[in-house]
Amino acid sequence: MFVSLFDLFRTHEFVQNAFFAGTMVAIIAGVIGYFVVLRAQTFATDSLSHISFAGATGAVVIGLSSLIGMVILTVLASLGMGALGNRVRGRDVETGMVLAFALGLGVLFLSIYTQGATEAVGVLFGSILSVSYADLIATLVVGGIALLTITCIFRPLLFVSIDPEVAATRGVPLRLLSILFLLLLAITITVSVQVVGVLLVFALLIAPAAAAERVTRRPLTSIALSIVVGLVCVWGGLFLAFFGPWGQLPVSFYISVLAAFSYFVALAVGRMRSPRREARPTPRHHDHQEPSTYIPVVGH
């Protein structure tokens, strides 16, 4: 079976593109997903994924690539969310109405341009097996930029994510970091849509990172484990799609099932080792020590 997979990988370009694109997306999502879970911004992920659907279908209507539409609209939305900051909290009803409106726009655009139905289905449910060479290059470039950016802001972003109040007193630019992170989240959602689609983007962005956090609290270890879990989900999903015993079901289905399974396994493991588990970094608002004394040390 593994020989057959190797032959399939060697002789078919679409299989190579799928594995390479899925690998890059799993790495990006593993890194960004860690901060999404740490900052409790899963709702922002859901919001941007809904908005990306409207961007994709709107772009198809005017004759542009769905990828371009997703990038434009999610970037604009992330800038708006970052600029609003804490003012968006406590307004779940209003935010929900905006998301429903964005989804409705997507349905409207789809009804106007019915020839784009196939592409829209790919946006909703993922189309990793149809990733072209141009899509792969775009994913590599965008993913490389995102990883480079997160590397540059890693320590201040970690500080702000753990204890924003103390970070503000130390002069860390909270608003700027929030906007930068939301931009990175928008980019990650855009490239993840190719693999799992809008409706299942949580599978790669949230589940691996949440599973890793259940096992370890060390930042770099958690990020590395999140990446590994994401890779297992993507590679395992592709393998099952080609050689699974239930026929060729959608790859995104297998990926989402494996991601959910990994979280529940990590949840069980975390509970079994809870007496020896490391404490999660907690804010110490009344502690006047330097922040470096209680920020998790990168590399440990």
C-alpha positions as CSV (number, residue, x, y, z in Angstrom):
1,M,0.0,0.0,0.0
2,F,2.8,2.4,0.9
3,V,4.5,1.4,-2.4
4,S,1.3,2.3,-4.3
5,L,1.2,5.7,-2.5
6,F,4.8,6.4,-3.5
7,D,4.1,5.5,-7.1
8,L,1.0,7.7,-7.0
9,F,3.0,10.6,-5.6
10,R,5.8,10.1,-8.1
11,T,3.6,9.9,-11.2
12,H,0.8,12.4,-10.5
13,E,1.4,16.1,-10.2
14,F,-1.9,16.8,-8.4
15,V,-0.9,14.4,-5.6
16,Q,2.4,16.1,-5.2
17,N,0.7,19.5,-5.1
18,A,-1.8,18.3,-2.5
19,F,0.9,16.9,-0.2
20,F,3.1,20.0,-0.5
21,A,0.2,22.5,0.0
22,G,-1.2,20.4,2.9
23,T,2.2,20.3,4.6
24,M,2.7,24.1,4.3
25,V,-0.8,24.8,5.6
26,A,-0.4,22.4,8.5
27,I,2.8,24.2,9.6
28,I,1.3,27.6,9.3
29,A,-2.0,26.6,11.0
30,G,0.0,24.9,13.8
31,V,1.9,28.0,14.6
32,I,-1.0,30.5,14.3
33,G,-3.4,28.1,15.9
34,Y,-1.3,28.1,19.1
35,F,-1.8,31.8,19.5
36,V,-5.5,31.6,18.6
37,V,-6.1,29.1,21.4
38,L,-3.8,31.0,23.8
39,R,-5.6,34.3,23.1
40,A,-9.1,32.7,23.1
41,Q,-9.8,34.1,19.6
42,T,-11.7,31.1,18.1
43,F,-14.6,33.4,17.4
44,A,-12.4,35.6,15.3
45,T,-11.4,32.5,13.3
46,D,-15.1,31.7,12.7
47,S,-15.8,35.3,11.7
48,L,-13.0,35.5,9.2
49,S,-13.9,32.1,7.7
50,H,-17.5,33.3,7.1
51,I,-16.3,36.5,5.6
52,S,-13.8,34.7,3.3
53,F,-16.7,32.9,1.7
54,A,-18.3,36.2,0.7
55,G,-15.0,37.4,-0.6
56,A,-14.5,34.2,-2.7
57,T,-17.9,34.2,-4.3
58,G,-17.8,38.0,-4.9
59,A,-14.5,37.7,-6.7
60,V,-15.9,34.9,-8.9
61,V,-18.8,37.2,-9.9
62,I,-16.5,40.0,-11.2
63,G,-14.2,37.5,-12.9
64,L,-11.3,37.4,-10.3
65,S,-9.7,34.4,-8.6
66,S,-11.6,33.3,-5.5
67,L,-8.2,33.3,-3.6
68,I,-7.8,37.0,-4.4
69,G,-11.3,37.8,-3.1
70,M,-10.7,35.9,0.1
71,V,-7.4,37.7,0.7
72,I,-8.9,41.1,0.1
73,L,-12.0,40.7,2.2
74,T,-10.5,38.8,5.1
75,V,-7.6,41.3,5.3
76,L,-10.0,44.2,5.4
77,A,-12.1,42.5,8.1
78,S,-9.1,41.7,10.2
79,L,-7.9,45.3,10.0
80,G,-11.4,46.4,11.2
81,M,-11.5,43.9,14.0
82,G,-8.0,44.9,15.1
83,A,-8.8,48.6,15.1
84,L,-12.0,48.0,17.2
85,G,-10.0,46.0,19.8
86,N,-11.9,45.4,23.0
87,R,-14.9,47.4,21.8
88,V,-16.0,44.4,19.8
89,R,-16.4,42.3,23.0
90,G,-19.8,41.9,24.5
91,R,-21.5,42.5,21.1
92,D,-22.0,38.9,20.1
93,V,-25.5,39.7,18.6
94,E,-24.3,42.5,16.4
95,T,-21.3,40.5,15.3
96,G,-23.5,37.5,14.6
97,M,-25.7,39.6,12.4
98,V,-22.7,40.8,10.4
99,L,-21.5,37.2,9.9
100,A,-25.0,36.1,8.8
101,F,-25.0,39.1,6.4
102,A,-21.6,38.1,5.0
103,L,-22.8,34.5,4.5
104,G,-25.9,35.8,2.8
105,L,-23.9,37.9,0.5
106,G,-21.9,34.8,-0.5
107,V,-25.2,32.9,-1.3
108,L,-26.4,35.9,-3.3
109,F,-23.2,36.1,-5.3
110,L,-23.3,32.4,-5.9
111,S,-26.9,32.6,-7.2
112,I,-26.0,35.5,-9.6
113,Y,-23.1,33.6,-11.1
114,T,-24.1,29.9,-11.1
115,Q,-21.2,28.9,-13.3
116,G,-19.0,29.4,-10.2
117,A,-20.9,26.8,-8.2
118,T,-18.1,24.2,-8.5
119,E,-15.5,26.7,-7.3
120,A,-17.8,27.8,-4.4
121,V,-18.3,24.2,-3.3
122,G,-14.5,23.9,-3.2
123,V,-14.3,27.0,-1.0
124,L,-16.9,25.6,1.4
125,F,-15.6,22.1,1.7
126,G,-12.0,22.3,0.5
127,S,-10.4,21.2,-2.8
128,I,-6.8,20.1,-1.9
129,L,-6.7,17.6,-4.8
130,S,-7.3,20.4,-7.3
131,V,-4.5,22.6,-6.0
132,S,-2.6,23.9,-9.1
133,Y,1.1,24.6,-9.3
134,A,0.3,28.4,-9.2
135,D,-1.7,27.8,-6.0
136,L,1.1,25.9,-4.5
137,I,3.6,28.7,-5.2
138,A,1.2,31.3,-3.8
139,T,0.8,29.1,-0.6
140,L,4.5,28.8,-0.2
141,V,5.1,32.5,-0.6
142,V,2.3,33.6,1.6
143,G,3.1,31.0,4.2
144,G,6.7,31.9,4.2
145,I,5.9,35.6,4.8
146,A,3.5,34.6,7.6
147,L,6.0,32.4,9.4
148,L,8.7,35.0,9.1
149,T,6.4,37.6,10.6
150,I,5.4,35.5,13.5
151,T,9.0,34.7,14.2
152,C,9.8,38.4,14.4
153,I,7.0,39.2,16.8
154,F,7.0,35.9,18.7
155,R,8.2,37.1,22.1
156,P,6.1,40.3,22.4
157,L,3.1,38.5,21.0
158,L,3.5,35.8,23.6
159,F,3.9,38.4,26.4
160,V,0.7,40.2,25.3
161,S,-1.2,36.9,24.9
162,I,-0.3,35.8,28.5
163,D,-0.7,39.1,30.3
164,P,-1.9,42.1,28.3
165,E,-2.2,44.5,31.3
166,V,1.4,44.1,32.4
167,A,2.5,44.2,28.7
168,A,0.8,47.5,28.3
169,T,2.6,49.0,31.4
170,R,5.9,47.9,29.9
171,G,5.2,49.8,26.7
172,V,4.4,46.8,24.4
173,P,2.2,48.0,21.5
174,L,-1.0,45.9,22.1
175,R,-3.1,47.4,19.3
176,L,-0.4,47.0,16.7
177,L,0.3,43.4,17.7
178,S,-3.4,42.6,17.7
179,I,-3.8,43.9,14.2
180,L,-0.7,42.1,13.0
181,F,-1.9,38.8,14.5
182,L,-5.4,39.2,13.0
183,L,-3.7,39.8,9.6
184,L,-1.7,36.6,10.0
185,L,-4.9,34.8,11.0
186,A,-6.7,36.1,7.9
187,I,-3.8,34.9,5.7
188,T,-3.8,31.5,7.4
189,I,-7.5,31.0,6.9
190,T,-7.2,31.9,3.3
191,V,-4.6,29.3,2.6
192,S,-6.3,26.7,4.8
193,V,-9.5,27.0,2.8
194,Q,-7.8,25.2,-0.1
195,V,-7.3,22.1,2.2
196,V,-10.4,21.9,4.4
197,G,-12.7,24.6,3.2
198,V,-14.5,27.4,5.0
199,L,-16.8,25.2,7.0
200,L,-14.0,23.0,8.4
201,V,-11.2,25.5,8.8
202,F,-11.4,24.9,12.6
203,A,-10.1,21.4,11.9
204,L,-6.6,22.6,11.2
205,L,-6.5,25.9,13.0
206,I,-8.0,25.0,16.4
207,A,-8.0,21.2,17.0
208,P,-4.2,20.5,16.7
209,A,-3.3,23.5,18.8
210,A,-5.9,22.7,21.4
211,A,-4.7,19.1,21.5
212,A,-1.1,20.2,22.0
213,E,-2.0,22.6,24.8
214,R,-3.7,19.7,26.6
215,V,-0.5,17.8,26.6
216,T,2.1,20.5,27.4
217,R,2.2,24.2,28.4
218,R,5.7,25.0,27.1
219,P,5.3,27.4,24.1
220,L,7.8,25.9,21.7
221,T,6.9,22.4,22.6
222,S,3.2,23.1,22.2
223,I,3.8,24.7,18.8
224,A,5.9,21.8,17.6
225,L,3.3,19.3,18.8
226,S,0.6,21.3,17.1
227,I,2.5,21.2,13.8
228,V,3.0,17.4,14.1
229,V,-0.7,16.8,14.8
230,G,-1.6,19.0,11.9
231,L,0.7,17.1,9.6
232,V,-0.6,13.7,10.8
233,C,-4.2,14.9,10.1
234,V,-3.3,16.2,6.6
235,W,-1.1,13.3,5.5
236,G,-3.5,10.8,7.1
237,G,-6.5,12.4,5.4
238,L,-4.8,12.2,2.0
239,F,-3.8,8.6,2.6
240,L,-7.3,7.5,3.6
241,A,-8.8,9.4,0.7
242,F,-6.7,7.3,-1.7
243,F,-6.6,4.0,0.1
244,G,-9.4,4.2,2.7
245,P,-11.7,1.2,3.2
246,W,-14.8,3.3,2.7
247,G,-14.1,4.5,-0.8
248,Q,-12.9,7.9,-1.9
249,L,-14.6,10.1,0.6
250,P,-13.6,13.8,0.7
251,V,-10.2,14.6,2.0
252,S,-11.5,17.4,4.2
253,F,-13.8,14.8,5.9
254,Y,-10.9,12.6,6.9
255,I,-8.8,15.6,8.0
256,S,-11.6,16.9,10.3
257,V,-12.3,13.5,11.8
258,L,-8.6,12.9,12.5
259,A,-8.3,16.4,14.0
260,A,-11.3,15.9,16.3
261,F,-10.0,12.4,17.3
262,S,-6.5,13.9,18.1
263,Y,-8.1,16.5,20.5
264,F,-10.1,13.9,22.4
265,V,-7.0,11.6,22.7
266,A,-5.0,14.6,24.0
267,L,-7.9,15.4,26.4
268,A,-7.7,11.9,27.8
269,V,-3.9,12.0,28.1
270,G,-4.0,15.4,29.8
271,R,-6.5,14.2,32.4
272,M,-4.4,11.1,33.1
273,R,-1.2,13.1,33.7
274,S,-3.0,16.1,35.4
275,P,-1.3,15.7,38.8
276,R,2.1,16.1,37.1
277,R,1.0,18.7,34.6
278,E,2.7,22.0,34.4
279,A,0.7,25.0,35.4
280,R,-0.4,27.3,32.6
281,P,1.3,30.7,32.7
282,T,-1.1,33.0,34.5
283,P,-1.1,36.8,34.9
284,R,0.3,38.2,38.1
285,H,-1.1,41.7,38.1
286,H,0.2,42.5,41.6
287,D,3.7,41.1,41.1
288,H,6.3,43.9,40.5
289,Q,9.0,41.6,39.2
290,E,10.3,42.1,35.6
291,P,8.1,40.3,33.0
292,S,11.0,38.2,31.9
293,T,10.9,36.4,35.2
294,Y,7.6,34.8,34.5
295,I,7.1,34.8,30.8
296,P,7.7,31.2,29.5
297,V,11.3,30.9,28.4
298,V,11.4,30.1,24.7
299,G,13.2,26.9,24.0
300,H,12.4,25.2,27.3
